[in-house]
Amino acid sequence: MSSREQEAALVEGLRRGDAAAFETLVRTHMPALLRVARRMMHSEEDARDAVQDAFVAAFRSIGKFDAHAQLSTWLHRIVVNASLMRLRTQRRRPEEAIEDLLPRFAEDGHQPLPNEPWSENAETLLQRAEIRSVVRAAIDELPDNYREVLLLRDIEELSTEETAQTLGVTANAVKVRLHRARQALRTLLDPYMRPVTP
């Protein structure tokens, strides 16, 4: 049986309410969905709760699943939505302005203190565990509506249109927020990335 046929059989089992099919769904897709939720949530417990919410939502809406779609893609979208819903209900801090984190420009359009180049490129730095935790903490400092766009576009690699649809905003709003989020993130990371001067 091909993987496509196996997936079709699994979906059919889920639609019939077969407990074994649901167990297979969870066993097969739990690791990938948990990785997605961990990237979005602030704690392991929150990530696990978001995945549980996603499985419940998937089970309830399996009748609407388009058989031409990929089950993993459909589940990915559900866990992203479940994570966003949890983040919105938590709102652990009041909404903050992002302006203080954006670069300043003089009247002539130039930055009074231009960005200094980082000692290594961002990709090399991200391979180091300690830098990954610094980046994660910096992303967590962003105001929620900017953080969500950054996570969806740069971490989950959703398109601008998919991100807009997920968040219920326009594609232009996504582009503006993403640009500002990236600028703010650079400001937050700058002290850690500059070359060490002797």
FIPAGU-207011 format. One record per residue (C-alpha): residue number from 1; x, y, z; residue in three letters. Coordinates in steps of 0.5 Angstrom, whole numbers. Example, Ala and Ser with C-alpha at 12.3 -4.5 7.8 and 13.67 -1.06 7.14 Angstrom:
2
i east north up aa
1 25 -9 16 ALA .
2 27 -2 14 SER .
This chain:
198
i east north up aa
1 0 0 0 MET .
2 3 7 -2 SER .
3 4 12 3 SER .
4 -2 16 0 ARG .
5 -7 10 0 GLU .
6 -4 9 8 GLN .
7 -6 17 9 GLU .
8 -13 16 6 ALA .
9 -14 10 10 ALA .
10 -12 13 16 LEU .
11 -17 19 14 VAL .
12 -23 14 13 GLU .
13 -21 11 20 GLY .
14 -21 18 23 LEU .
15 -28 20 20 ARG .
16 -31 13 22 ARG .
17 -29 15 29 GLY .
18 -24 9 30 ASP .
19 -20 10 36 ALA .
20 -14 6 33 ALA .
21 -14 11 27 ALA .
22 -13 17 32 PHE .
23 -8 13 36 GLU .
24 -4 12 29 THR .
25 -5 20 28 LEU .
26 -2 22 34 VAL .
27 4 17 34 ARG .
28 6 19 27 THR .
29 5 27 28 HIS .
30 6 28 35 MET .
31 14 29 34 PRO .
32 13 34 28 ALA .
33 7 38 31 LEU .
34 11 39 38 LEU .
35 17 42 35 ARG .
36 12 47 31 VAL .
37 9 49 38 ALA .
38 15 49 42 ARG .
39 18 54 37 ARG .
40 12 59 38 MET .
41 10 58 45 MET .
42 14 60 52 HIS .
43 14 53 55 SER .
44 14 46 54 GLU .
45 7 45 58 GLU .
46 4 51 53 ASP .
47 7 47 47 ALA .
48 4 40 49 ARG .
49 -3 44 51 ASP .
50 -3 47 44 ALA .
51 -1 40 41 VAL .
52 -7 37 45 GLN .
53 -12 43 43 ASP .
54 -9 42 35 ALA .
55 -11 34 36 PHE .
56 -18 35 39 VAL .
57 -19 41 33 ALA .
58 -17 36 28 ALA .
59 -21 30 30 PHE .
60 -27 35 31 ARG .
61 -26 38 24 SER .
62 -24 31 20 ILE .
63 -30 31 16 GLY .
64 -28 38 13 LYS .
65 -21 35 11 PHE .
66 -20 36 3 ASP .
67 -17 29 1 ALA .
68 -13 32 -4 HIS .
69 -9 36 1 ALA .
70 -3 33 5 GLN .
71 -5 31 12 LEU .
72 1 33 15 SER .
73 0 40 12 THR .
74 -7 41 15 TRP .
75 -4 39 22 LEU .
76 1 44 21 HIS .
77 -4 49 20 ARG .
78 -8 47 26 ILE .
79 -2 47 31 VAL .
80 0 54 29 VAL .
81 -7 56 30 ASN .
82 -8 53 36 ALA .
83 -1 56 39 SER .
84 -3 63 37 LEU .
85 -10 62 40 MET .
86 -6 60 47 ARG .
87 -1 66 46 LEU .
88 -7 71 45 ARG .
89 -11 68 51 THR .
90 -5 68 55 GLN .
91 -3 76 54 ARG .
92 2 75 59 ARG .
93 4 83 59 ARG .
94 1 89 56 PRO .
95 2 90 49 GLU .
96 8 94 48 GLU .
97 10 99 43 ALA .
98 16 97 38 ILE .
99 18 104 36 GLU .
100 24 104 42 ASP .
101 27 98 38 LEU .
102 27 101 31 LEU .
103 33 105 28 PRO .
104 33 112 29 ARG .
105 34 117 23 PHE .
106 37 124 22 ALA .
107 33 129 18 GLU .
108 38 127 12 ASP .
109 35 120 12 GLY .
110 42 117 15 HIS .
111 42 113 22 GLN .
112 46 118 27 PRO .
113 49 111 29 LEU .
114 50 106 23 PRO .
115 49 99 25 ASN .
116 56 96 26 GLU .
117 57 89 22 PRO .
118 57 83 26 TRP .
119 63 79 28 SER .
120 60 73 24 GLU .
121 54 72 19 ASN .
122 47 70 23 ALA .
123 47 63 20 GLU .
124 54 61 23 THR .
125 52 64 30 LEU .
126 45 60 30 LEU .
127 49 54 30 GLN .
128 51 55 37 ARG .
129 46 53 42 ALA .
130 48 59 47 GLU .
131 46 64 41 ILE .
132 40 60 40 ARG .
133 37 62 47 SER .
134 39 69 46 VAL .
135 35 69 39 VAL .
136 29 66 42 ARG .
137 29 71 48 ALA .
138 30 77 44 ALA .
139 24 74 40 ILE .
140 20 73 46 ASP .
141 21 81 48 GLU .
142 18 83 41 LEU .
143 10 85 42 PRO .
144 6 80 40 ASP .
145 3 82 34 ASN .
146 10 83 31 TYR .
147 13 77 34 ARG .
148 7 72 31 GLU .
149 9 75 24 VAL .
150 16 74 25 LEU .
151 15 67 28 LEU .
152 10 65 22 LEU .
153 14 68 16 ARG .
154 21 67 19 ASP .
155 21 61 23 ILE .
156 15 57 20 GLU .
157 16 59 13 GLU .
158 9 61 11 LEU .
159 8 65 5 SER .
160 6 73 6 THR .
161 -1 71 4 GLU .
162 -2 65 9 GLU .
163 1 69 14 THR .
164 -4 74 13 ALA .
165 -10 69 13 GLN .
166 -8 66 19 THR .
167 -8 72 23 LEU .
168 -14 75 19 GLY .
169 -10 81 17 VAL .
170 -8 84 10 THR .
171 -2 82 6 ALA .
172 1 89 7 ASN .
173 0 89 14 ALA .
174 4 83 15 VAL .
175 10 86 10 LYS .
176 10 92 15 VAL .
177 10 88 21 ARG .
178 15 83 19 LEU .
179 20 89 17 HIS .
180 19 92 23 ARG .
181 20 86 27 ALA .
182 26 84 24 ARG .
183 29 91 25 GLN .
184 27 91 32 ALA .
185 30 84 33 LEU .
186 37 87 30 ARG .
187 37 92 35 THR .
188 35 87 41 LEU .
189 41 82 38 LEU .
190 46 88 37 ASP .
191 50 87 43 PRO .
192 51 80 43 TYR .
193 53 80 36 MET .
194 58 85 35 ARG .
195 65 84 34 PRO .
196 69 83 41 VAL .
197 74 89 41 THR .
198 81 88 45 PRO .
